[in-house]
């Protein structure tokens, strides 16, 4: 019944490396990563800090460029696109959720969602998106007036309101306590199941890998383990 | 409204303190641009229409006497459109209740059927009719100064006779927009006026039946700028009539003053906006650079969401545009109000028919465009950083601050003596170089403005001091109708209250060298002269050489002459025969265009015999002239006009004190706006940037004032450094502008006293403290417990 069983690959990385130049030395962050994300899949990438998770996510989301290798989104090669084309690509296909929410402090919850919907081609109504994350009654509050969990919900609403095909989550629970974090995870699982949105989440928290259809383990820029969850755990079953 | 514009609006409101102070700077820049340019256009338009309607002359020819019948016999001169003869003489005026010497210029009115050159505008009453020998039309400012109205009586002493006349009306004329007594520097309607009388009365009074002593003429448009080209060929034809001088319009005093004023307006209309908007660009740049840094993650998120670089940069540039738009619009309003006020000031200064302050839509558009471009430049430079920020980098925490040792730390003995707080302040300054440069630049501009005002004060005081305490020591100059012998001097010396009387021989004439020609006056001095001395700009007395001319350097340069050159001098009085004379030396002259020569040499040039043209009087020390002295002076039959040096000095001082007070206050106000704008911006930025540091210090037990003093230290260092630069900048700015406003008649020395420098620096420190109070207020209100929790 898992959504990904029915679908072909949406995103494919082949031999992707990323090196940063720090002063005089080149520091490799990713080394020859191969992976593919299927349409409708919920994938969790786990790794300790410094393993290259965020860089991998940024490359998947067209926010950063690979130093080597190819990134394909369906039949389009992201690695060959101009900056302008990448911007266009992000606008139409990708949703992001960040560890620290990254809301604009001077905009209300609704307006923060509008920041995304104003750009998108077929957006959800911002109110509807906020209702989906359970914030129907907090729409006119500023980020400063919301709890961390609520702020992250606004960020989720902002991400899904664009109706992206691929939702990328960078440590979505990293700044939250366990209960609040689980509520956010429930939302992500729900979005994946109900809307069919492909979701890739990175985390250092290994228990979260049990929620995905599949999980990868990243260490020092290399994928060291890739496995399917034969029995996906429900959010209620995990704890940290 | 798009959601990003809503973000913009809220953030603008959040930063309103800083915004108001930056907008104030922009407002001043635009207001200066609009008001000065508008005043220029208003004044120019009014002058041009006045000149056109009044048919302003292109040249004036003064002669001893020319029969009018001969004028018609002059051959047709190509390029000359019209010439009209008139009678023009100085006269003294007697008014009931006025004991001081009052004089003026009497002009004959042309016959009414003639389209007059330099036509008058009758402001009240009417012109005396032809043949009317009992009426006079009085200059409007003179009538107003003395409360004279149509029907009142006044007495003119013309050609040695008293004429009691009825005031038929008042008038103004385009050739006397700025009316000065000969040798004067400022209009003095209390003491000097214009009097128009009928041709018949003028002929009778000055014994000029059928003759004139002045021609006014107009040339065809292509010669309007250089009437000399067509007038010079007339000289030989006119010399039999005792040609005294030919004055092209550009040398006519009233026109020259108006022209100088217009030039100054243009200069300030350029300089002031450049200074203000330059500071605004710096400050906005700093503010935007900081804002972009602070909103790194928001920029990253926007880019991650798919906003294009251009959209993000445009969003930040709009901050500048709002400042530019609001500042520009307010600046236009303030500028228009200033222009209206300036029109009133000019109406008191220049006699014009109707100087109206118009609204110039194109100027408003220009003001807005200049303001928008400047602020877009400032914010664009700051927002550029947003462009460079790759989305992935923007989302990553900003790289940790790498603090290097600052230069001062290498000077160990000095560094060790500084307290930790001073060390911290200096390190912070060196770290944020752009901000330091911008703060320093703003302070330098502010101090430069204060220095500008102080230099103007010091320099003008120096000028007045030199002119009236060192050069012109006489209290009165009695200008004689004809040359007289030494007995006039002896007679004057015996007048009540007179301590000293000296003869002066001053001969107007034409100086020629190659084809350059200039109307000048030679002043004969001996070593015995105490009341008039040749003084250079350092205040040193220069003895006139035994032979040859002692000439102002600017005049020599203008005529391309050097010491040793020989020139031809044709005196306009006495025997008018050309004489060769050499330039003995040149000197730096501050005021006037007097050329000095030894009196013996001058007398010799004139054909021998002791001659006096002016008697100079000094009163008993410490006394003011009494009514008796005035009566006695006016009783001297040989005197044509009385120059009152003390009056000139008083006039100059009152006029200057008033004008300088406004000017100084304005510039100090400008400097205050700049200081506030700069200090508040950098202070608020520092608070925003170092919330955590401030919170930590508070947690450690620092009080809000102790924390504030850290920021104050930085502001003081910056503003003191800026003040030093400002001293130099202001001095050079003042020097350049004084050179620019220096005319042939007045060259202002650039002086800045030590106490003025101290005052400028003290004001910089004071303004820094006051502006810091606003920053301090924000520190006092800061929720530092909350700030401790901020992630970095």
Contacts between the chains, C-beta under 8 A, distances in Angstrom:
chain1	res1	chain2	res2	distance
A	54	B	396	7.7
A	55	B	392	7.6
A	58	B	391	7.7
A	58	B	392	4.1
A	58	B	395	7.8
A	61	B	304	6.8
A	63	B	303	7.3
A	63	B	304	5.7
A	63	B	390	7.6
A	63	B	391	4.3
A	63	B	392	4.5
A	63	B	395	7.5
A	64	B	390	7.0
A	64	B	391	7.6
A	64	B	392	3.9
A	83	B	309	7.6
A	84	B	308	7.1
A	87	B	303	7.2
A	87	B	306	5.8
A	87	B	307	7.4
A	87	B	308	5.1
A	87	B	309	7.5
A	88	B	306	7.1
A	89	B	306	7.9
A	90	B	303	7.8
A	90	B	304	6.3
A	90	B	305	7.0
A	90	B	306	4.3
A	90	B	391	7.9
A	91	B	305	7.0
A	91	B	306	2.4
A	91	B	307	7.6
A	92	B	306	7.0
A	94	B	304	7.7
A	94	B	306	7.5
A	96	B	301	7.4
A	96	B	304	4.7
A	96	B	305	7.0
A	98	B	297	7.9
A	98	B	301	7.0
A	98	B	395	6.7
A	100	B	297	7.2
A	100	B	791	6.7
A	102	B	297	5.0
A	102	B	298	6.8
A	102	B	300	7.1
A	102	B	301	4.2
A	102	B	395	7.2
A	104	B	7	5.5
A	104	B	298	5.4
A	104	B	301	7.8
A	106	B	7	5.2
A	106	B	10	4.0
A	106	B	11	5.3
A	106	B	14	6.8
A	107	B	3	6.4
A	107	B	6	6.5
A	107	B	7	5.4
A	107	B	10	7.4
A	111	B	3	4.9
A	111	B	6	5.9
A	111	B	7	7.6
A	114	B	3	4.1
A	115	B	3	5.2
A	115	B	4	7.0
A	115	B	302	7.1
A	115	B	305	6.6
A	116	B	305	5.2
A	118	B	2	6.1
A	118	B	3	5.8
A	118	B	4	7.9
A	119	B	305	6.3
A	119	B	306	5.3
A	119	B	307	6.6
A	158	B	305	7.7
A	162	B	305	7.6
